[in-house]
């Protein structure tokens, strides 16, 4: 089966976060008998090296964001369109192709991890359960997360915090607003400060990360004739690998000092940067492409937090992730497949 055919099949099995069971079962059945398969929740570890055997580990999440537009797969000229095409069923299709390639002359054992819950809250991400259930995965010579990277090698990743920021006032009749305190307008100066805030650039080994704070949701008000007594926003903080979660939280709390209450609701660490590792340099030489900072969050963070050597490299356009009409160029599938096959064979430099 071609990479395109595999990707079309994957897209047409719904797997919005929390609904990965069907796709996980299909893949478990597909590989059982050919590989050791360990199921952990709705996640799979396919392959198991012998004790002490050198191996590489590839990672891809099975879930997608919620449906926008037409979720079904279709092939249009040079691209595959459909929900999760870029993020990240393209990467999953490449992993499946490598597992099933009978011509693959691997220099080390291959293990592929298909996991659930990446697109939802950090607490629901099954990567932690997978690493707890198969702790030997951390010993891979290199772990590669096949998130979309525009075919670039992307190092580390920003961490992420989400916080509920609360401004409180006092309700009153809107005809007599002076008898109350408007929580929405109370927050106005703070919102303006955020609107004026520029991304902070952080250089790590020549890689440029951006620290950003974004309001992503807002809620306030009871009725059209009532002064709102409470206004809440979700503040999303993306922080570079120079900060721990604790340091990032302190920075967020400094920024929200004017608020009446701040509750951290979701947190995930930044991913470690390993630019000079020999396997990273070898992958870079084969891909023959740029080396960038990963602005978005990926499970490279969970892997490096446990001591693994991990990077991001995969098919897909970063700008297409979570878009209506999401697509992936077919050439991305072919190129990333060829790069990873050559890497797994032990080669150095582009073909």
N, C-alpha and C positions, 0 to 999 in steps of 0.2 A: 504494500500500500504506500502511495506517495505521501510526502509531507503535507501537501495540500489536502488530499483526501482525509488524512488523519485529522488535520485541523478542522475541516468541515464537520466531521463526526463529533469532535470534542465540543465545538460551539453549539451543536444541535442537541447536546445533553445539558439541560439547565442545571446550573450549579451556583446560583447566587449564594452569598455567604449564609451558612446555616442549612443549606440544601445540597450538600456535596455527596450525600450517601450514594445516590445512583451512579454518579460518575466514578466514585471510588470503587464501587463494586464491579463496574465494567472493567476497570483497569486491573483489579485484583484477579478477576477471572482470566483476563488476557495474558497475564504473566505467570500465573500459577502453573507449575510444572516445568517451566523454562528457567525460572529463578526462584531463589528463596524470597518469599513475600511475607512481610510482617505488617499486619494492619493494626493501627493505633487510632482509635476513634474513627474518623473519616479520612485518615491519612495512611499512606503506604510507604514502606521502605522496600524497594525492589533491588535484590542483590545482597550478598553478604560475603565479604572477603574471609579467607582463612586467617586464623590467628597469626599476626605478624606480617600478613601480606600487604603490600603497597596498593593503595586504591585512590580513586578520585570520586568525589560525590557531587552530583548535580541536583539542584533544588528547583521545584516549580510548584506554585500554589494552584489548587484546583478551582477555587472560588472566583466569582466575578462580582462586580458592583451590581446594584439593582438594574432592572431593565429600563432602557431608554430607547424609544423608537422600536425598530424591528430587530429582535434579538437573533433571528435565524441567520445561518451562514449563506453566503452567496459569493461566487467568484466573478469579479468584474475586471476584465483585462489582466492587469498585472498585480492584482491585490485580492486578498480574502477579506470580506466584510462580515461583521457580526459581533455580538456581545462577547467581549473577552478576547477578540482576535489578536490584539496587541498585548493586552494585560490580563493574563499572560498565557493564554492557551497556545500561542505560537511557540513559546518556550517549551511548554509541555509536549507539543507535537514533536519538537526536535529531540527531546529526551526519549520519547517513545521510539522514534526512528533510530536513534543510536542503540538502544537496547535490542532492537530487532534486526540490526544490520549484521548479516552473517559474514560480511567482508571486513568487519572491523577487526583490525589486528592491534589490540590494545596493549600498551606498554605496562599497564597496571589494571587491577580489577575496577569495574565500573559499578557504582551504586547510584540509584536515582530515588529521590525522595519527592513524593507527590503529597502535598499537605493541604489542610483545610483551614479556613478562618483568617486568611491574611488580610482581607479587605475590610474586616470589621474591627471592633475594639481590640486592643492589645490582649486583654484577658481571654478572649475567645480564640486567639491564634494557636493552632495545635502544634506549631513548631516546638514549643517548650515540651509538650508531652512526647513528641517524637524523640527529641534529644534525651529526655529522661528514660524513654523506653529502649533507645538504641544509643547509649552513650559513646560507643566506639566510633560513631560517625565523626566525632571531633578530631579523630586521628587521621583523617584524609590528607593526602599530600597537598591537595587543593580542593576547596569547596567553591563551586560556581553557582551563583543564583542567577537563573535565566530570566530575570526581569527585563522588560524592554530597555535598551540602552542606545538605540540608534546605531547598533553594531560597534559602539565604542566600549572600551574597557573602563568601567566606572568603579572608583575606589571608595571604600567605606560607605557611609551614608549619614545624613542628618538624623538626629534624634527628634522625637515629637512629644509634646505635651498638649493636652486639651484641658481647659479650665472653664468652669462656669463662673462668670464675673457678675456680681449682683450689685445693683444700685437701688436703694430704698428711699421712698418718699412718704407721702401721706395722701390718701384719697380725699376728694372733695368734688362738689358739683362743678362741672366745667363752666357754669355761668359765674361762679365765684372762686376762681382758681387760687386767689390769695389765702383762702382758708386751708389749702393743702400744700403739698410739695410734689412737683412733677418729677418722678423718677427718671423719665426718659430724657427730659431736657437737662436734668442734673448730670447725666452722663455725657452731655454734648461736648464739653471741653476735652474730656478724656478721649472720646471718639475722634475728635479733630486732631488730637496729638498722635493717635495711631495712624490717621490718614496721612499725616505729614512725615511719619517715620520711614526712613529709607532703609533698605536692606543693609545689614552690616557684613562687609566682606571679611572673610577669615582665610588666610593662606596656610595650607598645610602641605609641606613638601612640593610646593609649586601647584597645588590643586586649590581652586577657589571655591569655597563654600559660602553660602549666604544665610545669615541668621535673619529670620522674618517672624513677625507677629501678625496674625490675620484674624479678624472677626469673621466667623463663618456662619453663625446663626444669631438671631436676636428675637426677643419676645417681651412684650409689655402691653399693658392696657387691659381693661375689663369691658368697657362699653364706650360708645361715642360721646357720652355726656359725663364721663367720670375721669377725673385726673388720675393717671396711673400711679399706684403706690409702689410698684416694683418694676424694674427693667433688668433683664438678664441677657447676657450674650455668651456665646461660646468663643473663647479665645484659643486659637491654634498657634502653637509656638514650634518652629523648626529650628533646631540648634545644632551647630557643627560639632565634630568629634573632639574639640578641645574641652568641652564641658561634660561633666557627669550629669546624671539626672538631677541630683541634689543642687548642683550649681545652676543648672538651667531653671529649676523651679524657683530658686532665689532670684534670678533675673526676671522671671515672669512676675513674681510678687512685688518686686521693686517697681515694675512698670504699671502695676494695677493698684498702687498704694491708695489712690483716691476712692476705690470701690469700698462698699460696705462689707462685702464678703467675697472671698475667692476660694473655690473648691476645685482641686485638681481631680479630674475624672478619668484621665487616661494618660499613660506614660509609657514610653519605649526609649531605650538608650540609643545613642549614636553608634555607628559602626566603625570599628577600628580600621586604620589605613596601613596597608602592608606593601608599599610600592617596590621594595627591593628584594622581596622573596624570589628565589630563582624560578619557581614555577609560575609566578605572576609575570616575571620578565619573559619567560618562554611563551606564555599565552599571548602576551603583548606583541611579541615578534611574529607570531603566526597570524594574528588578527591584522597586523600592519595598519593599525588605526590609532586614533587619539586615546589619551588617558585623561579622564575627567573626574571631577568630584561628583558624587551622587547627591543631588539636592533633595530628592524624595527619600522616604524611609523604605528600607527593605530588611529582610531577615539576615542579611550580612551582619546586622547589629547583634542579633541573638547568637549567631555563630561565633563572632569574634569575642563576645562577652564570655564565652566558655573556653576560649583559647584556640579556636580553629583559625586557619588561614583561609580567608574568604574574600571573593570579589564578585562584582556584578558584570555579567556579559550575556546578552541574549538578543534575539530578534525582536523587532517591533519599534515603533516610533514613540518616543516619550510623549510627544505632544498629542498623540492619539489616545492615550490612556484615559478611560472614563468619559470618552466623548460619545455623543450621539453619532451613529454611523461609523463606529470604530472600525479601523481596518489595519492590515499589516501587508506590506509589499511581499509578494512571493519571493523576490530575490533575497529578502532578509532571511527567510526560512533556509534557502539553499546555501547562502553564505555562512550563516552561523553554524549550520550543520557541517559544512566542509571544514571550517575552522576548528570546531570541537573534535571532529573525527581525527584531524591531523594532530591536534594536541594530545588526544588520548593515545595516539600511536607512538608518542615519544618524539615527534619531529621538532625541529627548530626552524623558525623563519617561515615566510609565506611559501606556498607551493609555486 
